[in-house]
């Protein structure tokens, strides 16, 4: 293919990525963050006080202990599913059972 065309396509894709990131950040900021403590208190728990979450990584129901900041005991910072789960917990949109 023509090098100019390849450069054009690459530049457009980078610009689209930047626009997407700006929009994502603006949405997160505009949505606001409800009180985390209130979100954590609203999660369903089992008899032992563990949160009843649906694990993204293994696609299974789990009862896990949450730290004060909402981080599950099974959290792996190097796994994208775990990072997404933590963000969902903090935003109050995590899947529960």
Secondary structure, DSSP 4 states (H G I P E B T S, - for coil): --HHHHHHHHHHHHHHHHHHHHHHHHHHHHH----HHHHHHHS-B-TTS-EEEEETTTTEEEEE-B-TTS-BTT--TT-HHHHHHHHHHHHT---B-
